[in-house]
Amino acid sequence: MIDTRLLTPGEVPPAVVGMTFPHYRHLLTQTEPSRLTAVPLMATADGTPAGLILAGVPTAGSEGHPTLFSLFVAPSFRCQGVGTRLMETLHKEIVRRGGTRIKVIYMAGTPATAALERILEKTGWEKPSPRMAAIKADLLQIRALDPPWLRDRRMDATRFRIIPWKEVTTEQKNELLRSHEADPWIAEDLVPWKHEAGYDQETSCALLRDGQIVSWVINHLLPDGTTRFTCSFAHPKLQRFGVVMWLYKESVDMSENHGRRFGSWTVPLYHPAMHAFAMRWMKPCAVYCRETCGSEKSLAPWSESRS
């Protein structure tokens, strides 16, 4: 008999911890949510842990929709409806918490992709569509290509200055925020304050023009020593001059100075210039190059009609 129940931080069985990605395991024991509240649901078969689905719901005042992070079914319980049961239970739990829509982004082409997509289709999700390219590349091989953006920069040092992001002052950040609020010019998903949590202080940097922030590259250090280039952007009036490439050179130089061999990029397809850049210079040196897909589901009509 398959049962499902919501887990609380103090009752997570050890067997369940390994049923989600390492990046999300801290959510299983989360006691003080910040921008989202974890929703972990466990399936059991005659008392034995059979699967886990993990999602997150934005806390009051936070932006975004509920998001599905992972779904795992133990091998001995697969093809028995456990994944579908977990998904349907999650839908009801999200609606109970006031959610009306849920989204997911996942890696295409993995052994688990087909099983996940069957469950999404069975439980009424929208047809998945390509969202991002995920690339991990060898920085030494990129250097060997001698790309123009890794050569010496040609910039007016009297007006432009590159500094580590950790040296950006509170007043400079506030001025950036005021500038954006007065006349929005930053892509919504690339505003730097959305990516500062846990950022890599060794390779993240900013470009100042006359003392004001006009471009940035915010990175994170992954557990395996890879520099993840998380967020990069330049003021639209400066993009044609390739100023963000000055910061990419700085970040790659600093990664190499700290003995890091690899960099990773996750590039949305709706940023075509960045996607083309990654395909031109990172893909030929890739350890892997994968595509992510995404899907969404409207919850309230589906759940209410079956309540």
C-alpha positions as CSV (number, residue, x, y, z in Angstrom):
1,M,0.0,0.0,0.0
2,I,1.4,3.4,-1.0
3,D,1.0,6.3,1.4
4,T,2.2,9.9,1.2
5,R,2.8,12.4,3.8
6,L,4.4,15.8,4.3
7,L,7.7,15.7,6.1
8,T,8.7,18.2,8.9
9,P,12.4,19.1,9.5
10,G,12.6,16.9,12.5
11,E,11.3,13.7,10.9
12,V,13.3,13.2,7.8
13,P,14.4,9.5,7.6
14,P,18.1,9.1,6.6
15,A,17.0,7.0,3.6
16,V,15.1,10.0,2.2
17,V,18.0,12.5,2.3
18,G,19.7,10.9,-0.7
19,M,16.5,11.1,-2.7
20,T,17.1,14.7,-3.8
21,F,20.0,16.5,-5.3
22,P,22.8,17.6,-2.9
23,H,22.1,21.2,-3.8
24,Y,18.6,20.9,-2.3
25,R,19.2,18.6,0.7
26,H,19.4,21.5,3.2
27,L,15.7,22.2,2.4
28,L,14.7,19.0,4.0
29,T,15.8,20.2,7.4
30,Q,14.9,23.9,6.8
31,T,13.5,25.5,10.0
32,E,13.7,29.2,9.2
33,P,12.7,29.8,5.5
34,S,13.8,33.0,3.9
35,R,12.4,33.5,0.4
36,L,10.8,30.1,0.1
37,T,9.3,27.4,2.2
38,A,10.2,23.8,1.4
39,V,7.5,21.3,0.6
40,P,8.9,17.7,0.9
41,L,6.5,14.8,0.5
42,M,7.5,11.2,1.1
43,A,5.9,8.1,-0.3
44,T,6.1,4.9,1.7
45,A,5.1,1.3,0.8
46,D,4.2,-0.7,3.9
47,G,6.3,1.7,6.0
48,T,9.4,1.6,3.7
49,P,10.5,4.9,2.1
50,A,9.6,4.6,-1.6
51,G,10.0,8.1,-3.0
52,L,10.3,11.8,-2.4
53,I,9.1,14.9,-4.2
54,L,10.5,18.2,-3.2
55,A,9.1,21.7,-4.0
56,G,9.4,25.2,-2.8
57,V,6.7,27.9,-2.2
58,P,7.7,31.6,-2.0
59,T,7.1,33.1,1.4
60,A,4.8,36.0,1.8
61,G,6.2,39.0,0.1
62,S,8.6,37.0,-2.1
63,E,8.3,36.9,-5.9
64,G,7.8,33.8,-8.1
65,H,5.7,30.7,-8.4
66,P,5.9,27.4,-6.5
67,T,8.7,25.3,-8.0
68,L,9.2,21.6,-8.3
69,F,12.9,20.8,-7.5
70,S,13.1,17.0,-7.6
71,L,11.1,13.8,-7.9
72,F,12.7,10.5,-7.0
73,V,11.3,6.9,-6.8
74,A,13.4,4.1,-5.3
75,P,14.3,1.5,-8.1
76,S,12.3,-1.3,-6.5
77,F,9.1,0.8,-6.5
78,R,9.2,2.2,-10.0
79,C,6.5,1.7,-12.6
80,Q,4.0,1.2,-9.7
81,G,2.4,4.7,-9.8
82,V,4.5,6.1,-6.9
83,G,5.7,9.1,-8.9
84,T,2.3,9.9,-10.1
85,R,0.9,9.6,-6.6
86,L,3.5,12.0,-5.2
87,M,2.9,14.5,-8.0
88,E,-0.9,14.6,-7.4
89,T,-0.4,14.9,-3.7
90,L,2.0,17.8,-4.3
91,H,-0.6,19.6,-6.5
92,K,-3.1,19.4,-3.6
93,E,-0.6,20.6,-1.1
94,I,0.4,23.6,-3.2
95,V,-3.2,24.6,-3.7
96,R,-3.8,24.2,0.1
97,R,-1.0,26.7,0.6
98,G,-2.6,29.2,-1.8
99,G,-0.6,28.4,-4.9
100,T,-2.4,28.5,-8.3
101,R,0.5,27.5,-10.6
102,I,3.7,25.4,-10.4
103,K,6.8,25.3,-12.6
104,V,9.7,23.0,-13.1
105,I,13.0,23.2,-15.0
106,Y,15.0,20.0,-15.6
107,M,17.9,18.6,-17.6
108,A,17.0,17.0,-20.9
109,G,18.6,13.9,-22.2
110,T,19.3,12.2,-18.8
111,P,18.2,8.6,-18.0
112,A,15.5,10.0,-15.7
113,T,14.1,12.5,-18.2
114,A,11.6,10.2,-20.0
115,A,10.1,9.0,-16.7
116,L,9.7,12.5,-15.4
117,E,8.0,13.7,-18.7
118,R,5.6,10.7,-18.6
119,I,4.5,11.8,-15.1
120,L,4.2,15.4,-16.1
121,E,2.0,14.5,-19.1
122,K,-0.1,12.1,-17.0
123,T,-0.8,14.7,-14.3
124,G,-1.7,17.5,-16.7
125,W,1.4,19.7,-17.1
126,E,1.9,21.8,-20.2
127,K,4.1,20.3,-22.9
128,P,7.8,20.9,-22.0
129,S,9.8,23.4,-24.0
130,P,13.5,24.2,-24.2
131,R,14.6,26.8,-21.7
132,M,18.4,26.9,-21.2
133,A,21.7,25.6,-22.4
134,A,23.9,24.2,-19.5
135,I,27.6,24.0,-20.3
136,K,30.7,23.1,-18.3
137,A,33.9,23.9,-20.2
138,D,37.6,23.6,-19.7
139,L,39.0,27.1,-19.1
140,L,42.5,26.1,-20.3
141,Q,41.1,24.9,-23.6
142,I,39.2,28.2,-24.0
143,R,42.4,30.0,-23.3
144,A,44.1,27.9,-26.0
145,L,41.6,29.1,-28.5
146,D,43.0,32.6,-27.9
147,P,39.6,34.3,-28.1
148,P,39.6,38.1,-28.6
149,W,37.8,38.7,-25.3
150,L,40.6,37.1,-23.3
151,R,43.2,39.4,-24.8
152,D,44.2,42.7,-23.3
153,R,41.3,45.1,-22.8
154,R,41.1,48.4,-24.6
155,M,39.2,50.6,-22.3
156,D,39.4,54.2,-21.2
157,A,41.0,53.9,-17.7
158,T,40.0,57.5,-16.9
159,R,36.3,56.6,-17.0
160,F,36.2,52.9,-16.6
161,R,37.4,50.7,-13.7
162,I,37.0,47.0,-12.8
163,I,36.7,46.2,-9.1
164,P,35.8,43.0,-7.2
165,W,32.1,42.8,-6.4
166,K,33.0,42.6,-2.7
167,E,34.4,46.1,-3.0
168,V,31.2,47.6,-4.4
169,T,29.8,50.0,-1.8
170,T,26.3,50.1,-0.4
171,E,25.8,53.5,-1.9
172,Q,26.9,52.3,-5.4
173,K,24.4,49.4,-5.1
174,N,21.6,51.8,-3.9
175,E,22.4,54.1,-6.8
176,L,22.1,51.1,-9.2
177,L,18.7,50.3,-7.7
178,R,17.5,53.9,-8.0
179,S,18.7,54.1,-11.6
180,H,16.8,50.9,-12.5
181,E,13.6,51.9,-10.6
182,A,13.6,55.3,-12.3
183,D,13.9,53.8,-15.8
184,P,14.1,49.9,-15.8
185,W,17.1,48.8,-17.9
186,I,18.2,45.5,-16.3
187,A,16.8,42.2,-17.4
188,E,14.5,40.9,-14.7
189,D,16.4,37.7,-14.2
190,L,19.9,39.3,-14.2
191,V,19.5,42.0,-11.5
192,P,22.6,41.4,-9.3
193,W,20.8,41.5,-5.9
194,K,18.9,38.3,-6.8
195,H,22.2,36.4,-7.1
196,E,24.4,37.8,-4.3
197,A,23.6,35.0,-1.8
198,G,26.7,32.9,-1.3
199,Y,28.4,34.6,-4.3
200,D,32.1,33.9,-5.1
201,Q,34.1,36.8,-3.7
202,E,37.2,35.7,-5.6
203,T,35.9,36.0,-9.2
204,S,32.8,38.2,-9.1
205,C,33.4,41.7,-10.3
206,A,31.8,45.0,-11.5
207,L,32.6,47.6,-14.0
208,L,32.3,51.2,-12.9
209,R,31.9,54.2,-15.3
210,D,32.6,57.5,-13.6
211,G,32.1,55.7,-10.3
212,Q,28.7,54.1,-11.1
213,I,28.0,50.4,-11.7
214,V,27.3,49.7,-15.4
215,S,28.1,46.0,-15.7
216,W,28.7,43.0,-13.5
217,V,29.5,39.3,-13.5
218,I,28.3,37.5,-10.3
219,N,29.7,34.0,-9.9
220,H,29.4,31.1,-7.4
221,L,32.0,28.4,-6.5
222,L,30.6,24.9,-6.9
223,P,31.6,22.1,-4.5
224,D,33.8,20.5,-7.2
225,G,35.8,23.7,-7.6
226,T,34.1,24.9,-10.8
227,T,33.4,28.6,-11.2
228,R,29.7,29.0,-12.1
229,F,29.1,32.2,-14.1
230,T,25.7,32.9,-12.6
231,C,24.7,36.4,-13.7
232,S,26.2,38.8,-16.1
233,F,24.8,42.0,-17.7
234,A,25.8,45.4,-19.0
235,H,23.9,48.7,-19.4
236,P,22.1,48.5,-22.8
237,K,23.9,51.7,-24.0
238,L,27.2,49.9,-23.5
239,Q,26.4,46.4,-24.7
240,R,27.5,47.0,-28.3
241,F,31.0,47.8,-27.0
242,G,31.3,44.4,-25.4
243,V,32.1,45.7,-21.9
244,V,30.8,42.6,-20.2
245,M,33.6,40.7,-22.0
246,W,36.0,42.8,-20.0
247,L,34.5,41.3,-16.9
248,Y,34.5,37.8,-18.3
249,K,38.3,38.1,-18.9
250,E,38.7,39.3,-15.3
251,S,36.7,36.4,-13.9
252,V,38.5,33.8,-16.0
253,D,41.9,35.3,-15.1
254,M,41.0,35.1,-11.4
255,S,39.6,31.6,-11.7
256,E,42.9,30.4,-13.2
257,N,44.8,32.4,-10.5
258,H,43.0,30.3,-7.9
259,G,43.8,27.0,-9.7
260,R,40.3,26.4,-11.1
261,R,40.2,24.4,-14.3
262,F,36.5,24.6,-15.2
263,G,33.7,27.1,-15.6
264,S,30.0,26.5,-16.0
265,W,27.3,28.6,-17.7
266,T,23.5,28.2,-17.7
267,V,22.2,30.4,-20.5
268,P,18.5,31.0,-21.1
269,L,17.5,30.9,-24.8
270,Y,15.7,34.2,-24.4
271,H,19.1,35.9,-24.0
272,P,20.2,35.1,-27.6
273,A,23.5,37.2,-27.6
274,M,24.7,35.3,-24.5
275,H,23.6,32.0,-25.9
276,A,25.4,32.6,-29.1
277,F,28.6,33.6,-27.1
278,A,28.4,30.4,-25.1
279,M,27.9,28.3,-28.2
280,R,30.8,30.0,-29.9
281,W,33.4,29.8,-27.2
282,M,32.3,27.4,-24.5
283,K,30.7,24.6,-26.4
284,P,33.9,23.6,-28.3
285,C,35.7,23.2,-25.0
286,A,32.8,21.6,-23.2
287,V,33.0,18.7,-20.7
288,Y,29.3,18.6,-21.2
289,C,26.7,20.7,-23.0
290,R,23.1,20.0,-22.2
291,E,19.8,21.6,-22.7
292,T,17.2,22.2,-20.0
293,C,13.5,22.1,-20.5
294,G,10.7,23.6,-18.5
295,S,7.0,23.1,-17.9
296,E,4.2,24.7,-15.9
297,K,0.9,23.7,-14.6
298,S,-2.2,25.7,-13.6
299,L,-3.2,24.0,-10.3
300,A,-6.5,25.5,-9.0
301,P,-8.9,24.3,-11.7
302,W,-7.4,20.8,-11.8
303,S,-7.4,20.3,-8.1
304,E,-10.7,22.0,-7.2
305,S,-12.6,19.9,-9.8
306,R,-11.4,16.8,-8.0
307,S,-11.8,17.9,-4.4
